[in-house]
Amino acid sequence: MNFKLDYNDIKNIPEISGIYFITNTLDNKIYAGSAVNIRKRLSDHFKNLKGNKHHSKHLQHAFNKY
């Protein structure tokens, strides 16, 4: 499955395991990850990004910048 979404669309993702990508559409840089529950993992990513507490300094910087 392939989804293009923003934070408000996370509730539409099925609770499935797999590989996911977070893409910066301005510079096409990609953050890749895997999870047992992709919906929960993406929710955690966006929660941490919005709180300026993400473990990836590169992803956090891009989120803050764009």
Short mmCIF file of the C-alpha atoms (twelve columns), coordinates in Angstrom:
data_MODEL
# 
_entry.id   MODEL 
# 
loop_
_atom_site.group_PDB 
_atom_site.id 
_atom_site.type_symbol 
_atom_site.label_atom_id 
_atom_site.label_alt_id 
_atom_site.label_comp_id 
_atom_site.label_asym_id 
_atom_site.label_seq_id 
_atom_site.Cartn_x 
_atom_site.Cartn_y 
_atom_site.Cartn_z 
_atom_site.pdbx_PDB_model_num 
ATOM 1  C CA . MET A 1  0.000  0.000  0.000  1 
ATOM 2  C CA . ASN A 2  1.086  3.524  -0.674 1 
ATOM 3  C CA . PHE A 3  -0.293 6.539  1.204  1 
ATOM 4  C CA . LYS A 4  0.300  10.233 0.782  1 
ATOM 5  C CA . LEU A 5  -0.872 11.981 3.901  1 
ATOM 6  C CA . ASP A 6  -0.292 14.576 6.517  1 
ATOM 7  C CA . TYR A 7  -0.670 14.387 10.277 1 
ATOM 8  C CA . ASN A 8  -4.466 14.679 10.172 1 
ATOM 9  C CA . ASP A 9  -4.716 11.598 7.923  1 
ATOM 10 C CA . ILE A 10 -2.906 9.169  10.235 1 
ATOM 11 C CA . LYS A 11 -6.193 7.794  11.551 1 
ATOM 12 C CA . ASN A 12 -6.887 6.441  8.029  1 
ATOM 13 C CA . ILE A 13 -3.814 4.193  8.004  1 
ATOM 14 C CA . PRO A 14 -4.570 0.558  8.820  1 
ATOM 15 C CA . GLU A 15 -2.909 -0.981 11.878 1 
ATOM 16 C CA . ILE A 16 -0.453 -3.047 9.850  1 
ATOM 17 C CA . SER A 17 3.239  -3.795 10.054 1 
ATOM 18 C CA . GLY A 18 5.682  -2.832 7.355  1 
ATOM 19 C CA . ILE A 19 8.136  -0.289 6.046  1 
ATOM 20 C CA . TYR A 20 7.229  3.395  5.825  1 
ATOM 21 C CA . PHE A 21 8.820  6.521  4.399  1 
ATOM 22 C CA . ILE A 22 8.514  10.151 5.446  1 
ATOM 23 C CA . THR A 23 9.369  12.307 2.428  1 
ATOM 24 C CA . ASN A 24 10.224 15.986 2.398  1 
ATOM 25 C CA . THR A 25 8.393  17.039 -0.762 1 
ATOM 26 C CA . LEU A 26 10.536 20.171 -1.123 1 
ATOM 27 C CA . ASP A 27 13.928 18.475 -1.365 1 
ATOM 28 C CA . ASN A 28 12.833 14.816 -1.818 1 
ATOM 29 C CA . LYS A 29 14.894 13.602 1.143  1 
ATOM 30 C CA . ILE A 30 13.460 10.471 2.735  1 
ATOM 31 C CA . TYR A 31 13.340 9.080  6.266  1 
ATOM 32 C CA . ALA A 32 12.706 5.318  6.191  1 
ATOM 33 C CA . GLY A 33 11.577 3.122  9.050  1 
ATOM 34 C CA . SER A 34 9.731  -0.050 9.900  1 
ATOM 35 C CA . ALA A 35 7.136  -0.821 12.523 1 
ATOM 36 C CA . VAL A 36 4.815  -3.498 13.828 1 
ATOM 37 C CA . ASN A 37 2.015  -0.886 13.849 1 
ATOM 38 C CA . ILE A 38 2.673  1.806  11.242 1 
ATOM 39 C CA . ARG A 39 -0.252 3.994  12.348 1 
ATOM 40 C CA . LYS A 40 1.063  4.209  15.910 1 
ATOM 41 C CA . ARG A 41 4.655  4.725  14.800 1 
ATOM 42 C CA . LEU A 42 3.791  7.598  12.452 1 
ATOM 43 C CA . SER A 43 1.615  9.140  15.145 1 
ATOM 44 C CA . ASP A 44 4.594  8.982  17.528 1 
ATOM 45 C CA . HIS A 45 6.885  10.544 14.888 1 
ATOM 46 C CA . PHE A 46 4.588  13.505 14.323 1 
ATOM 47 C CA . LYS A 47 3.939  13.968 18.041 1 
ATOM 48 C CA . ASN A 48 7.693  14.131 18.674 1 
ATOM 49 C CA . LEU A 49 8.305  16.402 15.687 1 
ATOM 50 C CA . LYS A 50 5.601  18.823 16.794 1 
ATOM 51 C CA . GLY A 51 7.080  18.775 20.305 1 
ATOM 52 C CA . ASN A 52 10.591 19.382 18.918 1 
ATOM 53 C CA . LYS A 53 11.757 16.120 20.558 1 
ATOM 54 C CA . HIS A 54 12.376 13.770 17.631 1 
ATOM 55 C CA . HIS A 55 15.366 11.416 17.902 1 
ATOM 56 C CA . SER A 56 16.501 12.189 14.331 1 
ATOM 57 C CA . LYS A 57 18.134 15.610 14.370 1 
ATOM 58 C CA . HIS A 58 18.042 15.739 10.548 1 
ATOM 59 C CA . LEU A 59 14.307 15.027 10.354 1 
ATOM 60 C CA . GLN A 60 13.613 17.456 13.210 1 
ATOM 61 C CA . HIS A 61 15.619 20.192 11.502 1 
ATOM 62 C CA . ALA A 62 13.779 19.699 8.212  1 
ATOM 63 C CA . PHE A 63 10.415 19.663 9.995  1 
ATOM 64 C CA . ASN A 64 11.251 22.899 11.810 1 
ATOM 65 C CA . LYS A 65 12.601 24.558 8.661  1 
ATOM 66 C CA . TYR A 66 9.775  23.637 6.296  1 
# 
